[in-house]
């Protein structure tokens, strides 16, 4: 009898674990993931918000590698919509609809893709869940709509939708960066685009906004941005320095450009020595020298034009049939030369340089390459307790997320290794920096460097490690960054409640 009982138990265990090697379900074939959160996890965490979502259907191991594509994926997603794991869970249903929208887009079925995004955004949710949903799945569905309109050649509608998606999470970066790419396809900078660029420049500064200003012909603005980026780097590379020299020349700052060119020339000479050899470092140095040399050549040509030395400008631009430098810079310098010197840069059409650059950027947003972004990276649902867990990590009893001085004390660094959706990781780092500033009697801080270690997961792009460097008023680097400062009050007002450790026994 005992043997029979044990055999029965063994058989039951085998049946329970069978999905591990059985044919994946339609749900797994659709997007690679099973149901959301087991009942045990839900009860253990006591999350009221997740209790509103419902948990139905059998557990099944996530298998992103089993995800289908194209018509097979559409069929799998359609079948998955009848699965109790989606019929009983509106958030899970929305994720499946979003994936089917992406696959319909992949197959060129744009009307069907649009209908699926509308259905995904329209699932019935309680107000508490809706507020979170609109920041991730809802925003992603709107961004997919932006890509659909872009594919249809409707740039204005695409940009409006992209900006709408970016606004859904005001302190997020993921959708905002993609939205900025859509908007950048048009040289005009709208009020909404400017707001998104300014936001990204405060949260995660780099040369992104400078590039948009270059394309719009705002050379003074681009020069100021590049100067600020360079001021925040411990050792600026030769490419960004050469780029700044060219932009300074285009902005009419001839003396500043010449001073910077002298510095760049020495640094390129030193880097060129490292380019000798066959190692990976040597190849990298060679590429940097080549790219910097082009920008230096363009900068010198514009300096010559500024000084009225038209023959020198013509000579500097002669002999090239192709320019690999930033198209906005190359096209403008060449156009300026051609307007003043007959025969300058013969065979080069500045308008074509710009048009080709726009086409390449647009193709990257609408052709097959965009699928990886839409399938794996755009935000999905994230469990409600992740932000609170970060709050615990910031608490006085925790040894995690402790600020420490770096760069010889010039800036402060906070790191964290908690796995989280990328936007959550960005927000948590900002809250931690704000609380450190407050603890040090400062009312603001400026981000110098902000990035994470990305991978893909159920939440879209996730970070498994994250770094933020910042300065406070009184730090030697702060004055140059003061116009980008973020106040402690605005961070706490927007994010403080979410990124606080829950009180003992409290239900979130």
Secondary structure by P-SEA (a helix, b strand, c coil): caaaaaaaaaaaaaaaacccccccccccccccccccccaaaaaaaccaaaaaacccccccccccccccccaaaaaaaaaaaacccccccaaaaaaaaaaaaaaaaaacaaaaaaaaaaaaacccccaaaaaaaaacaaaaaaaaaaaaaaaacaaaaaaaaaaaaaaccccccaaaaaaaaaaaccccccaaaaaaaaaaaaccccaaaaaaaaaacaaaaaaaaaaaaaaacccccaaaaaaaaaaaaaacaaaaaaaaaaaaaaaaaaaaaacccccaaaaaaaaaaaaaaaaaaaaaaaaaaaacaaaaaaaaacccccccccaaaaaaaaaaaaaccccccccccaaaaaaaaaaaaaaaacccccccccccccccccccaaaaaaaaaaccccccbbbbbcccccbbbbbbcccccaaaaaaaaaaaaaaaaaaaccccccccccccccccccccbbbcbbbbbbcccccccccccccccccaaaaaaccccccccccccccc
